[in-house]
Amino acid sequence: MVCGELLGYRDRAEEIKCVYCGRIDQGHILCPEGHYICDTCHNQDAMQIIKNTIFTTRSSNPFEISELVMSFSGLPMVAEKLNVPILTEAFPATLVKKNKSEKV
């Protein structure tokens, strides 16, 4: 995501700093150039995709919306960490949509 190099996997965790936000983590994965991206920054694009889909889909069924979002092949491999945000965004979104449609 930063320089395009293949990621390296360390045998032991070491202190590494996110190149985007500066957060210090203990981690195993960084590129040969030393670039590291924390989970929060790595998932930021995915969260925007999730929110856009949830609020623009025509469906008002939270289960359908969740399945739709989780079917995207472009979400990062850590997407299983996003399942809770997907569901917690999908349910309130359906209520908002329902309230808007009832007021029309």
MODELLER restraints for C-alpha pairs under 7 A, 6 or more apart:
rsr = mdl.restraints
at = mdl.atoms
rsr.add(forms.Gaussian(group=physical.xy_distance, feature=features.Distance(at['CA:5:A'], at['CA:31:A']), mean=6.13, stdev=0.5))
rsr.add(forms.Gaussian(group=physical.xy_distance, feature=features.Distance(at['CA:6:A'], at['CA:31:A']), mean=6.07, stdev=0.5))
rsr.add(forms.Gaussian(group=physical.xy_distance, feature=features.Distance(at['CA:7:A'], at['CA:29:A']), mean=6.50, stdev=0.5))
rsr.add(forms.Gaussian(group=physical.xy_distance, feature=features.Distance(at['CA:7:A'], at['CA:30:A']), mean=5.45, stdev=0.5))
rsr.add(forms.Gaussian(group=physical.xy_distance, feature=features.Distance(at['CA:7:A'], at['CA:31:A']), mean=4.30, stdev=0.5))
rsr.add(forms.Gaussian(group=physical.xy_distance, feature=features.Distance(at['CA:7:A'], at['CA:32:A']), mean=6.89, stdev=0.5))
rsr.add(forms.Gaussian(group=physical.xy_distance, feature=features.Distance(at['CA:8:A'], at['CA:29:A']), mean=5.66, stdev=0.5))
rsr.add(forms.Gaussian(group=physical.xy_distance, feature=features.Distance(at['CA:8:A'], at['CA:30:A']), mean=5.39, stdev=0.5))
rsr.add(forms.Gaussian(group=physical.xy_distance, feature=features.Distance(at['CA:8:A'], at['CA:31:A']), mean=5.25, stdev=0.5))
rsr.add(forms.Gaussian(group=physical.xy_distance, feature=features.Distance(at['CA:8:A'], at['CA:32:A']), mean=6.36, stdev=0.5))
rsr.add(forms.Gaussian(group=physical.xy_distance, feature=features.Distance(at['CA:9:A'], at['CA:28:A']), mean=5.44, stdev=0.5))
rsr.add(forms.Gaussian(group=physical.xy_distance, feature=features.Distance(at['CA:9:A'], at['CA:29:A']), mean=4.70, stdev=0.5))
rsr.add(forms.Gaussian(group=physical.xy_distance, feature=features.Distance(at['CA:9:A'], at['CA:30:A']), mean=6.74, stdev=0.5))
rsr.add(forms.Gaussian(group=physical.xy_distance, feature=features.Distance(at['CA:10:A'], at['CA:28:A']), mean=4.74, stdev=0.5))
rsr.add(forms.Gaussian(group=physical.xy_distance, feature=features.Distance(at['CA:10:A'], at['CA:29:A']), mean=6.30, stdev=0.5))
rsr.add(forms.Gaussian(group=physical.xy_distance, feature=features.Distance(at['CA:11:A'], at['CA:28:A']), mean=6.90, stdev=0.5))
rsr.add(forms.Gaussian(group=physical.xy_distance, feature=features.Distance(at['CA:12:A'], at['CA:28:A']), mean=6.33, stdev=0.5))
rsr.add(forms.Gaussian(group=physical.xy_distance, feature=features.Distance(at['CA:13:A'], at['CA:26:A']), mean=5.55, stdev=0.5))
rsr.add(forms.Gaussian(group=physical.xy_distance, feature=features.Distance(at['CA:13:A'], at['CA:27:A']), mean=4.71, stdev=0.5))
rsr.add(forms.Gaussian(group=physical.xy_distance, feature=features.Distance(at['CA:13:A'], at['CA:28:A']), mean=4.79, stdev=0.5))
rsr.add(forms.Gaussian(group=physical.xy_distance, feature=features.Distance(at['CA:14:A'], at['CA:26:A']), mean=5.14, stdev=0.5))
rsr.add(forms.Gaussian(group=physical.xy_distance, feature=features.Distance(at['CA:14:A'], at['CA:27:A']), mean=5.49, stdev=0.5))
rsr.add(forms.Gaussian(group=physical.xy_distance, feature=features.Distance(at['CA:14:A'], at['CA:28:A']), mean=6.59, stdev=0.5))
rsr.add(forms.Gaussian(group=physical.xy_distance, feature=features.Distance(at['CA:15:A'], at['CA:24:A']), mean=6.63, stdev=0.5))
rsr.add(forms.Gaussian(group=physical.xy_distance, feature=features.Distance(at['CA:15:A'], at['CA:25:A']), mean=5.67, stdev=0.5))
rsr.add(forms.Gaussian(group=physical.xy_distance, feature=features.Distance(at['CA:15:A'], at['CA:26:A']), mean=4.60, stdev=0.5))
rsr.add(forms.Gaussian(group=physical.xy_distance, feature=features.Distance(at['CA:15:A'], at['CA:27:A']), mean=6.47, stdev=0.5))
rsr.add(forms.Gaussian(group=physical.xy_distance, feature=features.Distance(at['CA:16:A'], at['CA:24:A']), mean=5.64, stdev=0.5))
rsr.add(forms.Gaussian(group=physical.xy_distance, feature=features.Distance(at['CA:16:A'], at['CA:25:A']), mean=5.46, stdev=0.5))
rsr.add(forms.Gaussian(group=physical.xy_distance, feature=features.Distance(at['CA:16:A'], at['CA:26:A']), mean=6.08, stdev=0.5))
rsr.add(forms.Gaussian(group=physical.xy_distance, feature=features.Distance(at['CA:16:A'], at['CA:27:A']), mean=6.44, stdev=0.5))
rsr.add(forms.Gaussian(group=physical.xy_distance, feature=features.Distance(at['CA:16:A'], at['CA:36:A']), mean=6.81, stdev=0.5))
rsr.add(forms.Gaussian(group=physical.xy_distance, feature=features.Distance(at['CA:17:A'], at['CA:23:A']), mean=5.55, stdev=0.5))
rsr.add(forms.Gaussian(group=physical.xy_distance, feature=features.Distance(at['CA:17:A'], at['CA:24:A']), mean=4.47, stdev=0.5))
rsr.add(forms.Gaussian(group=physical.xy_distance, feature=features.Distance(at['CA:17:A'], at['CA:25:A']), mean=6.33, stdev=0.5))
rsr.add(forms.Gaussian(group=physical.xy_distance, feature=features.Distance(at['CA:17:A'], at['CA:36:A']), mean=6.36, stdev=0.5))
rsr.add(forms.Gaussian(group=physical.xy_distance, feature=features.Distance(at['CA:18:A'], at['CA:24:A']), mean=6.49, stdev=0.5))
rsr.add(forms.Gaussian(group=physical.xy_distance, feature=features.Distance(at['CA:18:A'], at['CA:36:A']), mean=5.04, stdev=0.5))
rsr.add(forms.Gaussian(group=physical.xy_distance, feature=features.Distance(at['CA:18:A'], at['CA:37:A']), mean=4.67, stdev=0.5))
rsr.add(forms.Gaussian(group=physical.xy_distance, feature=features.Distance(at['CA:18:A'], at['CA:38:A']), mean=5.47, stdev=0.5))
rsr.add(forms.Gaussian(group=physical.xy_distance, feature=features.Distance(at['CA:19:A'], at['CA:35:A']), mean=6.28, stdev=0.5))
rsr.add(forms.Gaussian(group=physical.xy_distance, feature=features.Distance(at['CA:19:A'], at['CA:36:A']), mean=5.96, stdev=0.5))
rsr.add(forms.Gaussian(group=physical.xy_distance, feature=features.Distance(at['CA:19:A'], at['CA:37:A']), mean=6.03, stdev=0.5))
rsr.add(forms.Gaussian(group=physical.xy_distance, feature=features.Distance(at['CA:20:A'], at['CA:37:A']), mean=6.76, stdev=0.5))
rsr.add(forms.Gaussian(group=physical.xy_distance, feature=features.Distance(at['CA:20:A'], at['CA:41:A']), mean=6.99, stdev=0.5))
rsr.add(forms.Gaussian(group=physical.xy_distance, feature=features.Distance(at['CA:30:A'], at['CA:36:A']), mean=4.95, stdev=0.5))
rsr.add(forms.Gaussian(group=physical.xy_distance, feature=features.Distance(at['CA:46:A'], at['CA:75:A']), mean=5.81, stdev=0.5))
rsr.add(forms.Gaussian(group=physical.xy_distance, feature=features.Distance(at['CA:50:A'], at['CA:69:A']), mean=6.20, stdev=0.5))
rsr.add(forms.Gaussian(group=physical.xy_distance, feature=features.Distance(at['CA:50:A'], at['CA:86:A']), mean=6.67, stdev=0.5))
rsr.add(forms.Gaussian(group=physical.xy_distance, feature=features.Distance(at['CA:53:A'], at['CA:69:A']), mean=6.88, stdev=0.5))
rsr.add(forms.Gaussian(group=physical.xy_distance, feature=features.Distance(at['CA:54:A'], at['CA:65:A']), mean=6.31, stdev=0.5))
rsr.add(forms.Gaussian(group=physical.xy_distance, feature=features.Distance(at['CA:54:A'], at['CA:90:A']), mean=5.96, stdev=0.5))
rsr.add(forms.Gaussian(group=physical.xy_distance, feature=features.Distance(at['CA:54:A'], at['CA:93:A']), mean=6.83, stdev=0.5))
rsr.add(forms.Gaussian(group=physical.xy_distance, feature=features.Distance(at['CA:55:A'], at['CA:93:A']), mean=6.41, stdev=0.5))
rsr.add(forms.Gaussian(group=physical.xy_distance, feature=features.Distance(at['CA:59:A'], at['CA:65:A']), mean=6.62, stdev=0.5))
rsr.add(forms.Gaussian(group=physical.xy_distance, feature=features.Distance(at['CA:60:A'], at['CA:94:A']), mean=4.97, stdev=0.5))
rsr.add(forms.Gaussian(group=physical.xy_distance, feature=features.Distance(at['CA:60:A'], at['CA:97:A']), mean=6.83, stdev=0.5))
rsr.add(forms.Gaussian(group=physical.xy_distance, feature=features.Distance(at['CA:61:A'], at['CA:94:A']), mean=6.63, stdev=0.5))
rsr.add(forms.Gaussian(group=physical.xy_distance, feature=features.Distance(at['CA:62:A'], at['CA:90:A']), mean=5.18, stdev=0.5))
rsr.add(forms.Gaussian(group=physical.xy_distance, feature=features.Distance(at['CA:62:A'], at['CA:91:A']), mean=5.32, stdev=0.5))
rsr.add(forms.Gaussian(group=physical.xy_distance, feature=features.Distance(at['CA:62:A'], at['CA:94:A']), mean=6.29, stdev=0.5))
rsr.add(forms.Gaussian(group=physical.xy_distance, feature=features.Distance(at['CA:65:A'], at['CA:90:A']), mean=6.48, stdev=0.5))
rsr.add(forms.Gaussian(group=physical.xy_distance, feature=features.Distance(at['CA:66:A'], at['CA:86:A']), mean=6.16, stdev=0.5))
rsr.add(forms.Gaussian(group=physical.xy_distance, feature=features.Distance(at['CA:66:A'], at['CA:87:A']), mean=6.14, stdev=0.5))
rsr.add(forms.Gaussian(group=physical.xy_distance, feature=features.Distance(at['CA:66:A'], at['CA:90:A']), mean=6.50, stdev=0.5))
